[in-house]
Amino acid sequence: MVRNTALAAAIALAGCREKAVAQPTPPTAPTPSPLSAPQRSAADCVAPLEGPGAREKLRERKGELRIGVMAGLKDADDDNLAVIKKLVAELKRRGAEALIADGDLGDNPDEQETLLGALTESGLPVMAVAGNREVRGELDAAEDELRKKGSKIIDLSHTRVVELGDATVVALPGTFERRLLHSDGACIYVQKDIDALAAALDRLPGPAVLVAAVPPRGQDAKALDVSEGQNVGDSRLVPLLRKAPFGIFGQVWESGGRAVDGAGKPVKPGVESAQLYLNPGAADHTPWPMSDGTTAAGQAALLTVRGKKAAWEKVAP
C-alpha cells in the first residue's frame, strides 16, 4: 500500500489544476519503494544523447545569452492564450533570443499546437520539453504541424543538446514515476537516462543548462519542489547539479517564481550566481496557491548567462 505522504507527493507532481487542502505532514517525503521503480513508458521518450539529430547549434558565442523560460502552459482557451502571448512579448522585449517551454504543454495535439504556436509566433526558436502530460506521438504531430508553418521548434526529447554559444542546453524529458503520469502514454525517464546524461555533461561545452520537467529533491521549504509541506522532487537528479551549473525545472507550480544556488539557498532576481537553478512557475492564467501562502498566476522568467555566472528575472504579463 502507498503511504499517505507518498500519495500526496504524487498528487502534487501530477500537475493537476485542482488543489487539495493542505494537511500537516512530515517535512520530507519518503523515498519511492522499490516496488514502484519505474520502467520507461516508451522507447522514444528519451532519445540517445549521441547520434543523428541528437545535437543542434543555434548561435555562436556573443558574451551574453538571454533565454525566456515558460512552463505550465496548460490550457488553450482565449483568456489563457492572451496571457501567454503577453508573457512572450515581454520576454522578447527584454531581449530573449530563444524560449524554453518546460512541461504541461497541453493535453492533446490541438491544444499543444495552439499553445506552442503562441510561443513560435514570436519568431524565436522554441525548445519544448515533455512532462507528465504529453504523449510522445501526439506532441510530435503538433510540433510537425507548426514546422510546416515555418516555426522553429526543437523537441528536447529528440534533439537532446542545443548549443547556444554562451551555454549548452541539455534536457531530461518526462517524469520519474508511473503514478505521476497525467496521461496514459506520457513519458517516464529511468536511471540509465540519468546516467547517460551525467556522462554527457562531462563532455559538453559549458556552461550547461539542465532542463527537466521534474525538479531535483530539495531539503527545505525554500527549494524548487515544495508541495503540501514536502520536498517531492527526484533525489536522483541532485548529483547532476554538480555537473550543470544552471538548471530549469517545472511541474511543482507551488514553488514557482524562485531560484536557488547549489547549496539550496535562494537567489534573488538580478543577482548573478555561479550556480543557479530556476522554477519559473506556471504560465497558466489560473491563480495558483503558492507554498509560501501567496497566490500567483501567469508566471515566466528570463535567464541571463554571462560567462560562468547567470541571473534571472521574474516576468509577468
VENJOZI-V887251 format. One record per run of one state. SS is the DSSP state (2 for helix, 1 for strand, 0 for the rest). FROM is the first residue (numbers start at 0). TO is the last residue. If there is no record, write none. Layout:
ss=<SS:SS>
from=<FROM:FROM>
to=<TO:TO>
This chain:
ss=<0:2:0:1:0:2:0:1:0:1:0:2:0:1:0:2:0:1:0:1:2:0:1:0:1:0:1:0:1:0:2:0:1:0:1:0:2:0:1:0:1:0:1:0:1:0:1:2:0:1:0:2:0:1:0:1:0:1:0:1:0:1:0:1:0:1:0:1:0>
from=<0:3:13:27:28:33:36:54:57:64:70:77:93:97:102:108:120:124:129:134:135:148:152:155:160:163:167:172:174:175:177:180:185:186:187:188:190:201:207:212:215:216:225:227:229:231:233:234:242:245:249:252:255:257:260:265:266:272:273:275:279:287:289:294:296:298:306:308:316>
to=<2:12:26:27:32:35:53:56:63:69:76:92:96:101:107:119:123:128:133:134:147:151:154:159:162:166:171:173:174:176:179:184:185:186:187:189:200:206:211:214:215:224:226:228:230:232:233:241:244:248:251:254:256:259:264:265:271:272:274:278:286:288:293:295:297:305:307:315:316>
